[in-house]
């Protein structure tokens, strides 16, 4: 089963959330619509700004743990390298 590591943001340079999932479109939909209580709902992290796909969920989980340990500046650098305007990438996902 494939896996994804992703970063949600409240706005450009706002609050960041790092997560992992096997179904990125579903999970981002849940964040955007506040379907699950928690950090992203509390801090308004509704914008998908960065993601990486992995061939296995185990690889994705390992990467998520690493990304969560990154300094904030490194996360911002990764986002801006792939998505300089911090656009919401949700609409680009292939359902």
PDB file as gemmi writes it, atoms N, CA and C in Angstrom:
CRYST1    1.000    1.000    1.000  90.00  90.00  90.00 P 1                      
ATOM      1  N   UNK A   1       0.845  -1.178   0.000  1.00  0.00           N  
ATOM      2  CA  UNK A   1       0.000   0.000   0.000  1.00  0.00           C  
ATOM      3  C   UNK A   1       0.888   1.238   0.000  1.00  0.00           C  
ATOM      4  N   UNK A   2       0.568   2.181  -0.865  1.00  0.00           N  
ATOM      5  CA  UNK A   2       1.324   3.428  -0.959  1.00  0.00           C  
ATOM      6  C   UNK A   2       0.998   4.337   0.219  1.00  0.00           C  
ATOM      7  N   UNK A   3       1.850   5.306   0.448  1.00  0.00           N  
ATOM      8  CA  UNK A   3       1.629   6.257   1.522  1.00  0.00           C  
ATOM      9  C   UNK A   3       2.082   7.646   1.135  1.00  0.00           C  
ATOM     10  N   UNK A   4       1.564   8.612   1.842  1.00  0.00           N  
ATOM     11  CA  UNK A   4       1.866  10.021   1.613  1.00  0.00           C  
ATOM     12  C   UNK A   4       2.286  10.690   2.917  1.00  0.00           C  
ATOM     13  N   UNK A   5       3.257  11.585   2.830  1.00  0.00           N  
ATOM     14  CA  UNK A   5       3.572  12.518   3.902  1.00  0.00           C  
ATOM     15  C   UNK A   5       3.139  13.880   3.362  1.00  0.00           C  
ATOM     16  N   UNK A   6       2.512  14.680   4.210  1.00  0.00           N  
ATOM     17  CA  UNK A   6       1.981  15.949   3.722  1.00  0.00           C  
ATOM     18  C   UNK A   6       2.089  17.016   4.804  1.00  0.00           C  
ATOM     19  N   UNK A   7       2.040  18.268   4.341  1.00  0.00           N  
ATOM     20  CA  UNK A   7       2.011  19.406   5.250  1.00  0.00           C  
ATOM     21  C   UNK A   7       0.776  20.236   4.931  1.00  0.00           C  
ATOM     22  N   UNK A   8       0.007  20.512   5.980  1.00  0.00           N  
ATOM     23  CA  UNK A   8      -1.139  21.413   5.908  1.00  0.00           C  
ATOM     24  C   UNK A   8      -0.716  22.725   6.568  1.00  0.00           C  
ATOM     25  N   UNK A   9      -1.259  23.842   6.074  1.00  0.00           N  
ATOM     26  CA  UNK A   9      -0.952  25.157   6.654  1.00  0.00           C  
ATOM     27  C   UNK A   9      -2.235  25.944   6.857  1.00  0.00           C  
ATOM     28  N   UNK A  10      -2.193  26.844   7.825  1.00  0.00           N  
ATOM     29  CA  UNK A  10      -3.345  27.716   8.060  1.00  0.00           C  
ATOM     30  C   UNK A  10      -3.363  28.855   7.038  1.00  0.00           C  
ATOM     31  N   UNK A  11      -2.189  29.280   6.608  1.00  0.00           N  
ATOM     32  CA  UNK A  11      -2.012  30.345   5.612  1.00  0.00           C  
ATOM     33  C   UNK A  11      -0.526  30.375   5.277  1.00  0.00           C  
ATOM     34  N   UNK A  12      -0.127  31.239   4.361  1.00  0.00           N  
ATOM     35  CA  UNK A  12       1.287  31.368   4.038  1.00  0.00           C  
ATOM     36  C   UNK A  12       2.054  31.765   5.291  1.00  0.00           C  
ATOM     37  N   UNK A  13       3.063  30.994   5.620  1.00  0.00           N  
ATOM     38  CA  UNK A  13       3.911  31.187   6.809  1.00  0.00           C  
ATOM     39  C   UNK A  13       3.121  31.084   8.114  1.00  0.00           C  
ATOM     40  N   UNK A  14       1.983  30.400   8.061  1.00  0.00           N  
ATOM     41  CA  UNK A  14       1.164  30.221   9.255  1.00  0.00           C  
ATOM     42  C   UNK A  14       1.513  28.943   9.988  1.00  0.00           C  
ATOM     43  N   UNK A  15       0.552  28.437  10.742  1.00  0.00           N  
ATOM     44  CA  UNK A  15       0.719  27.204  11.499  1.00  0.00           C  
ATOM     45  C   UNK A  15       0.846  26.031  10.537  1.00  0.00           C  
ATOM     46  N   UNK A  16       1.756  25.098  10.845  1.00  0.00           N  
ATOM     47  CA  UNK A  16       2.000  23.928   9.993  1.00  0.00           C  
ATOM     48  C   UNK A  16       1.633  22.646  10.734  1.00  0.00           C  
ATOM     49  N   UNK A  17       1.153  21.671   9.961  1.00  0.00           N  
ATOM     50  CA  UNK A  17       0.848  20.342  10.488  1.00  0.00           C  
ATOM     51  C   UNK A  17       1.443  19.320   9.540  1.00  0.00           C  
ATOM     52  N   UNK A  18       2.179  18.367  10.053  1.00  0.00           N  
ATOM     53  CA  UNK A  18       2.758  17.281   9.256  1.00  0.00           C  
ATOM     54  C   UNK A  18       1.974  16.009   9.553  1.00  0.00           C  
ATOM     55  N   UNK A  19       1.551  15.313   8.494  1.00  0.00           N  
ATOM     56  CA  UNK A  19       0.796  14.084   8.680  1.00  0.00           C  
ATOM     57  C   UNK A  19       1.202  13.014   7.690  1.00  0.00           C  
ATOM     58  N   UNK A  20       0.635  11.830   7.876  1.00  0.00           N  
ATOM     59  CA  UNK A  20       0.879  10.686   6.988  1.00  0.00           C  
ATOM     60  C   UNK A  20      -0.454  10.001   6.748  1.00  0.00           C  
ATOM     61  N   UNK A  21      -0.627   9.462   5.536  1.00  0.00           N  
ATOM     62  CA  UNK A  21      -1.880   8.797   5.187  1.00  0.00           C  
ATOM     63  C   UNK A  21      -1.662   7.869   4.004  1.00  0.00           C  
ATOM     64  N   UNK A  22      -2.582   6.939   3.844  1.00  0.00           N  
ATOM     65  CA  UNK A  22      -2.558   6.080   2.649  1.00  0.00           C  
ATOM     66  C   UNK A  22      -3.520   6.606   1.584  1.00  0.00           C  
ATOM     67  N   UNK A  23      -4.334   7.613   1.924  1.00  0.00           N  
ATOM     68  CA  UNK A  23      -5.319   8.175   0.997  1.00  0.00           C  
ATOM     69  C   UNK A  23      -5.314   9.697   1.138  1.00  0.00           C  
ATOM     70  N   UNK A  24      -4.443  10.350   0.383  1.00  0.00           N  
ATOM     71  CA  UNK A  24      -4.247  11.791   0.544  1.00  0.00           C  
ATOM     72  C   UNK A  24      -5.502  12.610   0.233  1.00  0.00           C  
ATOM     73  N   UNK A  25      -6.195  12.381  -0.867  1.00  0.00           N  
ATOM     74  CA  UNK A  25      -7.399  13.190  -1.115  1.00  0.00           C  
ATOM     75  C   UNK A  25      -8.440  13.092   0.012  1.00  0.00           C  
ATOM     76  N   UNK A  26      -8.681  11.885   0.509  1.00  0.00           N  
ATOM     77  CA  UNK A  26      -9.640  11.713   1.590  1.00  0.00           C  
ATOM     78  C   UNK A  26      -9.197  12.448   2.843  1.00  0.00           C  
ATOM     79  N   UNK A  27      -7.925  12.284   3.193  1.00  0.00           N  
ATOM     80  CA  UNK A  27      -7.427  12.879   4.432  1.00  0.00           C  
ATOM     81  C   UNK A  27      -7.454  14.397   4.372  1.00  0.00           C  
ATOM     82  N   UNK A  28      -7.054  14.979   3.246  1.00  0.00           N  
ATOM     83  CA  UNK A  28      -7.078  16.433   3.114  1.00  0.00           C  
ATOM     84  C   UNK A  28      -8.520  16.937   3.156  1.00  0.00           C  
ATOM     85  N   UNK A  29      -9.426  16.207   2.537  1.00  0.00           N  
ATOM     86  CA  UNK A  29     -10.850  16.554   2.603  1.00  0.00           C  
ATOM     87  C   UNK A  29     -11.313  16.610   4.060  1.00  0.00           C  
ATOM     88  N   UNK A  30     -10.894  15.647   4.858  1.00  0.00           N  
ATOM     89  CA  UNK A  30     -11.251  15.622   6.276  1.00  0.00           C  
ATOM     90  C   UNK A  30     -10.700  16.852   7.006  1.00  0.00           C  
ATOM     91  N   UNK A  31      -9.449  17.213   6.718  1.00  0.00           N  
ATOM     92  CA  UNK A  31      -8.856  18.401   7.344  1.00  0.00           C  
ATOM     93  C   UNK A  31      -9.612  19.662   6.925  1.00  0.00           C  
ATOM     94  N   UNK A  32      -9.860  19.789   5.635  1.00  0.00           N  
ATOM     95  CA  UNK A  32     -10.500  21.004   5.105  1.00  0.00           C  
ATOM     96  C   UNK A  32     -11.900  21.209   5.661  1.00  0.00           C  
ATOM     97  N   UNK A  33     -12.591  20.128   5.946  1.00  0.00           N  
ATOM     98  CA  UNK A  33     -13.980  20.218   6.376  1.00  0.00           C  
ATOM     99  C   UNK A  33     -14.166  19.996   7.876  1.00  0.00           C  
ATOM    100  N   UNK A  34     -13.068  19.940   8.618  1.00  0.00           N  
ATOM    101  CA  UNK A  34     -13.136  19.801  10.063  1.00  0.00           C  
ATOM    102  C   UNK A  34     -13.871  18.553  10.514  1.00  0.00           C  
ATOM    103  N   UNK A  35     -13.726  17.460   9.776  1.00  0.00           N  
ATOM    104  CA  UNK A  35     -14.451  16.229  10.084  1.00  0.00           C  
ATOM    105  C   UNK A  35     -13.871  15.469  11.268  1.00  0.00           C  
ATOM    106  N   UNK A  36     -12.628  15.733  11.590  1.00  0.00           N  
ATOM    107  CA  UNK A  36     -11.991  15.080  12.733  1.00  0.00           C  
ATOM    108  C   UNK A  36     -11.462  16.152  13.679  1.00  0.00           C  
ATOM    109  N   UNK A  37     -11.836  16.084  14.943  1.00  0.00           N  
ATOM    110  CA  UNK A  37     -11.336  17.083  15.886  1.00  0.00           C  
ATOM    111  C   UNK A  37      -9.833  16.913  16.108  1.00  0.00           C  
ATOM    112  N   UNK A  38      -9.171  17.994  16.420  1.00  0.00           N  
ATOM    113  CA  UNK A  38      -7.742  17.913  16.720  1.00  0.00           C  
ATOM    114  C   UNK A  38      -7.005  19.166  16.304  1.00  0.00           C  
ATOM    115  N   UNK A  39      -5.702  19.004  16.114  1.00  0.00           N  
ATOM    116  CA  UNK A  39      -4.804  20.120  15.864  1.00  0.00           C  
ATOM    117  C   UNK A  39      -5.210  20.934  14.644  1.00  0.00           C  
ATOM    118  N   UNK A  40      -5.443  20.279  13.507  1.00  0.00           N  
ATOM    119  CA  UNK A  40      -5.727  21.030  12.283  1.00  0.00           C  
ATOM    120  C   UNK A  40      -7.039  21.791  12.372  1.00  0.00           C  
ATOM    121  N   UNK A  41      -8.009  21.238  13.054  1.00  0.00           N  
ATOM    122  CA  UNK A  41      -9.271  21.954  13.230  1.00  0.00           C  
ATOM    123  C   UNK A  41      -9.062  23.153  14.168  1.00  0.00           C  
ATOM    124  N   UNK A  42      -8.369  22.928  15.259  1.00  0.00           N  
ATOM    125  CA  UNK A  42      -8.143  23.975  16.261  1.00  0.00           C  
ATOM    126  C   UNK A  42      -7.349  25.151  15.684  1.00  0.00           C  
ATOM    127  N   UNK A  43      -6.344  24.864  14.842  1.00  0.00           N  
ATOM    128  CA  UNK A  43      -5.477  25.918  14.327  1.00  0.00           C  
ATOM    129  C   UNK A  43      -5.779  26.308  12.872  1.00  0.00           C  
ATOM    130  N   UNK A  44      -6.838  25.776  12.300  1.00  0.00           N  
ATOM    131  CA  UNK A  44      -7.262  26.188  10.964  1.00  0.00           C  
ATOM    132  C   UNK A  44      -6.341  25.763   9.837  1.00  0.00           C  
ATOM    133  N   UNK A  45      -5.675  24.639   9.983  1.00  0.00           N  
ATOM    134  CA  UNK A  45      -4.772  24.134   8.934  1.00  0.00           C  
ATOM    135  C   UNK A  45      -5.604  23.412   7.877  1.00  0.00           C  
ATOM    136  N   UNK A  46      -6.021  24.152   6.870  1.00  0.00           N  
ATOM    137  CA  UNK A  46      -6.917  23.608   5.847  1.00  0.00           C  
ATOM    138  C   UNK A  46      -6.304  23.625   4.447  1.00  0.00           C  
ATOM    139  N   UNK A  47      -5.080  24.106   4.333  1.00  0.00           N  
ATOM    140  CA  UNK A  47      -4.439  24.271   3.028  1.00  0.00           C  
ATOM    141  C   UNK A  47      -3.329  23.230   2.858  1.00  0.00           C  
ATOM    142  N   UNK A  48      -3.465  22.346   1.866  1.00  0.00           N  
ATOM    143  CA  UNK A  48      -2.402  21.386   1.542  1.00  0.00           C  
ATOM    144  C   UNK A  48      -1.319  22.138   0.778  1.00  0.00           C  
ATOM    145  N   UNK A  49      -0.110  22.212   1.357  1.00  0.00           N  
ATOM    146  CA  UNK A  49       0.950  22.999   0.724  1.00  0.00           C  
ATOM    147  C   UNK A  49       2.149  22.169   0.269  1.00  0.00           C  
ATOM    148  N   UNK A  50       2.226  20.906   0.702  1.00  0.00           N  
ATOM    149  CA  UNK A  50       3.381  20.066   0.334  1.00  0.00           C  
ATOM    150  C   UNK A  50       3.026  18.610   0.561  1.00  0.00           C  
ATOM    151  N   UNK A  51       3.534  17.733  -0.305  1.00  0.00           N  
ATOM    152  CA  UNK A  51       3.341  16.289  -0.095  1.00  0.00           C  
ATOM    153  C   UNK A  51       4.422  15.514  -0.824  1.00  0.00           C  
ATOM    154  N   UNK A  52       4.656  14.305  -0.332  1.00  0.00           N  
ATOM    155  CA  UNK A  52       5.562  13.347  -0.971  1.00  0.00           C  
ATOM    156  C   UNK A  52       4.877  11.996  -0.953  1.00  0.00           C  
ATOM    157  N   UNK A  53       4.973  11.263  -2.060  1.00  0.00           N  
ATOM    158  CA  UNK A  53       4.384   9.930  -2.129  1.00  0.00           C  
ATOM    159  C   UNK A  53       5.481   8.875  -1.981  1.00  0.00           C  
ATOM    160  N   UNK A  54       5.125   7.768  -1.326  1.00  0.00           N  
ATOM    161  CA  UNK A  54       6.040   6.650  -1.110  1.00  0.00           C  
ATOM    162  C   UNK A  54       5.374   5.357  -1.551  1.00  0.00           C  
ATOM    163  N   UNK A  55       6.178   4.384  -1.915  1.00  0.00           N  
ATOM    164  CA  UNK A  55       5.622   3.124  -2.406  1.00  0.00           C  
ATOM    165  C   UNK A  55       4.997   2.284  -1.303  1.00  0.00           C  
ATOM    166  N   UNK A  56       5.435   2.499  -0.056  1.00  0.00           N  
ATOM    167  CA  UNK A  56       4.830   1.762   1.056  1.00  0.00           C  
ATOM    168  C   UNK A  56       4.471   2.729   2.186  1.00  0.00           C  
ATOM    169  N   UNK A  57       3.480   2.353   2.958  1.00  0.00           N  
ATOM    170  CA  UNK A  57       3.079   3.183   4.093  1.00  0.00           C  
ATOM    171  C   UNK A  57       4.185   3.206   5.144  1.00  0.00           C  
ATOM    172  N   UNK A  58       4.933   2.125   5.254  1.00  0.00           N  
ATOM    173  CA  UNK A  58       6.050   2.093   6.200  1.00  0.00           C  
ATOM    174  C   UNK A  58       7.102   3.134   5.875  1.00  0.00           C  
ATOM    175  N   UNK A  59       7.420   3.276   4.592  1.00  0.00           N  
ATOM    176  CA  UNK A  59       8.372   4.313   4.174  1.00  0.00           C  
ATOM    177  C   UNK A  59       7.820   5.703   4.462  1.00  0.00           C  
ATOM    178  N   UNK A  60       6.518   5.891   4.229  1.00  0.00           N  
ATOM    179  CA  UNK A  60       5.881   7.183   4.490  1.00  0.00           C  
ATOM    180  C   UNK A  60       5.925   7.517   5.981  1.00  0.00           C  
ATOM    181  N   UNK A  61       5.655   6.539   6.827  1.00  0.00           N  
ATOM    182  CA  UNK A  61       5.684   6.764   8.276  1.00  0.00           C  
ATOM    183  C   UNK A  61       7.092   7.152   8.732  1.00  0.00           C  
ATOM    184  N   UNK A  62       8.099   6.474   8.197  1.00  0.00           N  
ATOM    185  CA  UNK A  62       9.483   6.807   8.549  1.00  0.00           C  
ATOM    186  C   UNK A  62       9.822   8.237   8.128  1.00  0.00           C  
ATOM    187  N   UNK A  63       9.385   8.632   6.945  1.00  0.00           N  
ATOM    188  CA  UNK A  63       9.642   9.993   6.462  1.00  0.00           C  
ATOM    189  C   UNK A  63       8.882  11.021   7.310  1.00  0.00           C  
ATOM    190  N   UNK A  64       7.634  10.709   7.672  1.00  0.00           N  
ATOM    191  CA  UNK A  64       6.857  11.626   8.511  1.00  0.00           C  
ATOM    192  C   UNK A  64       7.581  11.885   9.823  1.00  0.00           C  
ATOM    193  N   UNK A  65       8.092  10.843  10.441  1.00  0.00           N  
ATOM    194  CA  UNK A  65       8.822  11.001  11.708  1.00  0.00           C  
ATOM    195  C   UNK A  65      10.033  11.904  11.529  1.00  0.00           C  
ATOM    196  N   UNK A  66      10.714  11.757  10.393  1.00  0.00           N  
ATOM    197  CA  UNK A  66      11.885  12.602  10.119  1.00  0.00           C  
ATOM    198  C   UNK A  66      11.465  14.054   9.896  1.00  0.00           C  
ATOM    199  N   UNK A  67      10.435  14.269   9.097  1.00  0.00           N  
ATOM    200  CA  UNK A  67       9.984  15.630   8.786  1.00  0.00           C  
ATOM    201  C   UNK A  67       9.497  16.333  10.053  1.00  0.00           C  
ATOM    202  N   UNK A  68       8.829  15.606  10.937  1.00  0.00           N  
ATOM    203  CA  UNK A  68       8.352  16.209  12.184  1.00  0.00           C  
ATOM    204  C   UNK A  68       9.505  16.710  13.049  1.00  0.00           C  
ATOM    205  N   UNK A  69      10.692  16.142  12.879  1.00  0.00           N  
ATOM    206  CA  UNK A  69      11.863  16.574  13.646  1.00  0.00           C  
ATOM    207  C   UNK A  69      12.581  17.756  13.000  1.00  0.00           C  
ATOM    208  N   UNK A  70      12.216  18.074  11.749  1.00  0.00           N  
ATOM    209  CA  UNK A  70      12.857  19.191  11.071  1.00  0.00           C  
ATOM    210  C   UNK A  70      12.568  20.499  11.794  1.00  0.00           C  
ATOM    211  N   UNK A  71      13.507  21.414  11.704  1.00  0.00           N  
ATOM    212  CA  UNK A  71      13.254  22.780  12.155  1.00  0.00           C  
ATOM    213  C   UNK A  71      12.188  23.397  11.244  1.00  0.00           C  
ATOM    214  N   UNK A  72      11.465  24.354  11.769  1.00  0.00           N  
ATOM    215  CA  UNK A  72      10.420  25.016  10.988  1.00  0.00           C  
ATOM    216  C   UNK A  72      10.993  25.593   9.684  1.00  0.00           C  
ATOM    217  N   UNK A  73      12.171  26.195   9.750  1.00  0.00           N  
ATOM    218  CA  UNK A  73      12.786  26.791   8.560  1.00  0.00           C  
ATOM    219  C   UNK A  73      12.988  25.757   7.461  1.00  0.00           C  
ATOM    220  N   UNK A  74      13.312  24.533   7.815  1.00  0.00           N  
ATOM    221  CA  UNK A  74      13.506  23.479   6.815  1.00  0.00           C  
ATOM    222  C   UNK A  74      12.173  23.108   6.177  1.00  0.00           C  
ATOM    223  N   UNK A  75      11.111  23.070   6.974  1.00  0.00           N  
ATOM    224  CA  UNK A  75       9.779  22.776   6.434  1.00  0.00           C  
ATOM    225  C   UNK A  75       9.357  23.880   5.472  1.00  0.00           C  
ATOM    226  N   UNK A  76       9.567  25.122   5.865  1.00  0.00           N  
ATOM    227  CA  UNK A  76       9.225  26.252   4.994  1.00  0.00           C  
ATOM    228  C   UNK A  76      10.035  26.181   3.709  1.00  0.00           C  
ATOM    229  N   UNK A  77      11.305  25.835   3.817  1.00  0.00           N  
ATOM    230  CA  UNK A  77      12.158  25.720   2.625  1.00  0.00           C  
ATOM    231  C   UNK A  77      11.640  24.628   1.690  1.00  0.00           C  
ATOM    232  N   UNK A  78      11.221  23.483   2.234  1.00  0.00           N  
ATOM    233  CA  UNK A  78      10.682  22.395   1.411  1.00  0.00           C  
ATOM    234  C   UNK A  78       9.390  22.835   0.722  1.00  0.00           C  
ATOM    235  N   UNK A  79       8.531  23.529   1.456  1.00  0.00           N  
ATOM    236  CA  UNK A  79       7.276  24.019   0.870  1.00  0.00           C  
ATOM    237  C   UNK A  79       7.582  24.989  -0.259  1.00  0.00           C  
ATOM    238  N   UNK A  80       8.430  25.964   0.007  1.00  0.00           N  
ATOM    239  CA  UNK A  80       8.685  27.004  -0.988  1.00  0.00           C  
ATOM    240  C   UNK A  80       9.467  26.506  -2.195  1.00  0.00           C  
ATOM    241  N   UNK A  81      10.238  25.428  -2.042  1.00  0.00           N  
ATOM    242  CA  UNK A  81      10.942  24.850  -3.192  1.00  0.00           C  
ATOM    243  C   UNK A  81       9.949  24.238  -4.182  1.00  0.00           C  
ATOM    244  N   UNK A  82       8.881  23.636  -3.663  1.00  0.00           N  
ATOM    245  CA  UNK A  82       7.894  22.977  -4.518  1.00  0.00           C  
ATOM    246  C   UNK A  82       6.669  23.842  -4.790  1.00  0.00           C  
ATOM    247  N   UNK A  83       6.385  24.789  -3.889  1.00  0.00           N  
ATOM    248  CA  UNK A  83       5.136  25.545  -3.946  1.00  0.00           C  
ATOM    249  C   UNK A  83       5.406  26.964  -3.422  1.00  0.00           C  
ATOM    250  N   UNK A  84       6.134  27.790  -4.194  1.00  0.00           N  
ATOM    251  CA  UNK A  84       6.595  29.085  -3.692  1.00  0.00           C  
ATOM    252  C   UNK A  84       5.483  30.035  -3.239  1.00  0.00           C  
ATOM    253  N   UNK A  85       4.305  29.906  -3.787  1.00  0.00           N  
ATOM    254  CA  UNK A  85       3.199  30.791  -3.413  1.00  0.00           C  
ATOM    255  C   UNK A  85       2.299  30.199  -2.335  1.00  0.00           C  
ATOM    256  N   UNK A  86       2.658  29.031  -1.830  1.00  0.00           N  
ATOM    257  CA  UNK A  86       1.877  28.346  -0.812  1.00  0.00           C  
ATOM    258  C   UNK A  86       0.431  28.124  -1.281  1.00  0.00           C  
ATOM    259  N   UNK A  87       0.269  27.810  -2.569  1.00  0.00           N  
ATOM    260  CA  UNK A  87      -1.066  27.533  -3.092  1.00  0.00           C  
ATOM    261  C   UNK A  87      -1.639  26.297  -2.418  1.00  0.00           C  
ATOM    262  N   UNK A  88      -2.962  26.240  -2.336  1.00  0.00           N  
ATOM    263  CA  UNK A  88      -3.632  25.042  -1.828  1.00  0.00           C  
ATOM    264  C   UNK A  88      -3.613  24.004  -2.942  1.00  0.00           C  
ATOM    265  N   UNK A  89      -2.933  22.903  -2.710  1.00  0.00           N  
ATOM    266  CA  UNK A  89      -2.747  21.873  -3.736  1.00  0.00           C  
ATOM    267  C   UNK A  89      -3.895  20.861  -3.787  1.00  0.00           C  
ATOM    268  N   UNK A  90      -4.891  21.048  -2.961  1.00  0.00           N  
ATOM    269  CA  UNK A  90      -6.003  20.102  -2.884  1.00  0.00           C  
ATOM    270  C   UNK A  90      -6.650  19.875  -4.249  1.00  0.00           C  
ATOM    271  N   UNK A  91      -6.878  20.952  -4.979  1.00  0.00           N  
ATOM    272  CA  UNK A  91      -7.555  20.823  -6.282  1.00  0.00           C  
ATOM    273  C   UNK A  91      -6.703  20.115  -7.325  1.00  0.00           C  
ATOM    274  N   UNK A  92      -5.400  19.976  -7.086  1.00  0.00           N  
ATOM    275  CA  UNK A  92      -4.520  19.304  -8.054  1.00  0.00           C  
ATOM    276  C   UNK A  92      -4.462  17.795  -7.836  1.00  0.00           C  
ATOM    277  N   UNK A  93      -5.073  17.323  -6.740  1.00  0.00           N  
ATOM    278  CA  UNK A  93      -5.050  15.887  -6.467  1.00  0.00           C  
ATOM    279  C   UNK A  93      -5.955  15.151  -7.458  1.00  0.00           C  
ATOM    280  N   UNK A  94      -5.480  14.027  -7.919  1.00  0.00           N  
ATOM    281  CA  UNK A  94      -6.282  13.207  -8.838  1.00  0.00           C  
ATOM    282  C   UNK A  94      -7.167  12.278  -8.034  1.00  0.00           C  
ATOM    283  N   UNK A  95      -8.447  12.485  -8.090  1.00  0.00           N  
ATOM    284  CA  UNK A  95      -9.389  11.648  -7.366  1.00  0.00           C  
ATOM    285  C   UNK A  95      -9.564  10.420  -8.176  1.00  0.00           C  
TER     286      UNK A  95                                                      
END                                                                             
